[in-house]
């Protein structure tokens, strides 16, 4: 599962814009602690960060990728390079990104897929 950190944290108006890095770290920590709601079995979670959130470290259970440029472009590269024997789920609400990754065979889900119920 590839998570668009900026899109997911930006989907809730909780003041994330005052501390983008901290918001990405909270998302990472929640995913590491709680897993992915509604998903059973092992799930490889890749959290893609960009901009002010670059440099957030990986933790057990969540690999963090700092996009060198556009986060969307980096996620498309990750999908393109993913093993074809495993399903890939991209979590984002970005319509253009959803189109790009589905053309490569990925499934998509909105930010609610990784927010607590």
Buried (B, 14 or more C-beta within 10 A) or exposed (E): BBBBBBBBBBBEEEEBEEEBBBBBBBBBEBBBEEBBEEEEEEEEBBBBBBBBBBEBEBBEBBBBBBBEEEBBBBBBBBBBEBEEEEEBBBBBBBEEBBEBBEEBEBEBBBBEBBBEE
